[in-house]
Amino acid sequence: METVGVRRKTTNRLILYRTCGTCGASFSTTADTPFVRQIPHIEGKGLKTVYFCSEGCKLASYKHLFDGHEADRRAARYARRDIKAKNKKFYAAHAEEQRARRRSQYWEDPEAGRADSAYYRHKRKLLSQEVQA
């Protein structure tokens, strides 16, 4: 009968350092910690293992964090945002930078700039005719 040998001592591998899935605290644990859950992976298929520093954090994780409705909450947050107002505020604050950027692009290749201007002028004209019709 053959025996299996251990290549190195495992005493240094008994303590593992984890991050709590609820509060984010770092803590040390052994491999057989009771504060572990398998939850659906947000980015894709399958499950991921989440560790908790205490029973309280583990119970708090059941509240709504991993109940499968993340996409619904994300959609509701997105619907509450006023994207147009945010964009208007940004462009008002950076208007001069935008003008300078467009000016420098024009002077890098003036012929292409004139062609672009003519194209967009023609496009605006067609759109206005379409709206009036």
N, C-alpha and C positions, 0 to 999 in steps of 0.2 A: 504494500500500500504506500502510495506516494503522498507526502505532506506538502501543502502549499505554504511557501514562505512569505513573510511580509517584508517588503523591501525597505520600508522606513517606518519609524514610530509615528503613530497617529495622534499623539497627545496634543500637538499644536493645531490639529484640525477639528478638535472637539467644540471649540467656540467659534460661532459664525457671527459676523456683523451684518445686520439687516437694517432696512429703512421701513418705518411704519407706513402702511398703505393709507391710513387715515390722517394722522397728525404730521407725518414726515420726520419724526424723531428717529435718530440712529440709536440702535440698541444691540446688545450682544445676546446671543441665544445659542442653544444647542440645536442639533439637527432634529430633535423630536419635540419641537415647541408645539403647544396646543393652539396657538393663536395664528392659524394659517387658514386661508380659504382659496379655493380655485374659483376664479371668476371669468366671465367671457372677456376675451381680449378685444379692446376697443378698436385697434387698427385692422384687425382681420379675423381669420377663423381661429378656432381653438380656444383653449383656456390658458390663463396665466396664473401663477402662484403669487399670492399677496400675503405678506407677513404683517402682524400687528404687535405692538409693544404691550398691550394689555387686553383684558377681556372687554373693557369699556370701549376701546378703539375698535375691537372686532365687532361688537354689537352696533356701534355707530355706523359701521360700513354697510350694514343692512338697510339703513334708512332709505337711501335712494341712489347711492353712488353707482351700484352695479346691478340695477334692476332691469336692464335692457331697454330703458327709455332715454338713453343719452341723446339719440338722434332727435327725438321729439323736443327735448329741452333745448338742444342746440338750435333747432329750427325756430323755436319760440324766441330765443335770445336774438337771433338774426332778424326776425320779424319786428322786434321792438326797436332795433337800431334805425336811425334815420341816415341812411347812406348818402342821400343827395345833399343833405345839410352838411354832413362831414366833408364831402368833396368840395362843396362851394366854399367852405371855410378854408380848406387847404389851398385851393387855387387862388383865393383872395389874398392869402398870406404869402404865396409864392409867385404872384403874377409877374413881378419884375424878372425873376429868375427864368420863368417860362419864355418871356419875350426875348431875353438875352440868348437863351438856348436856340430859339427859332431863328433869330437874327444870325447867329454864328453858323447854323446849319445852312442858311440861305447863302452866306458869303463863302462857304466851303465849295459850293457848286451852284453858281447863280443860274445857269441854264436849267438845271433840274428844278431849282426853286421856282423859276418862272413857269415851267411846265406844270409843276404841282399847283401853283396858284391858278393857272388857266383851267386845269382840270376841275378844281374845287369850285371855281367861279361858274363853270359850265354846269356842274352838278347842282349847285344852289339854284341856278336859273331854271333847270328842268324840274327840280322839286317844287319851286314856287309856282311854276306853270301847272304842275300836277295838282297842287292844293287848290288853285283857283278854278280848275276845271271840274 
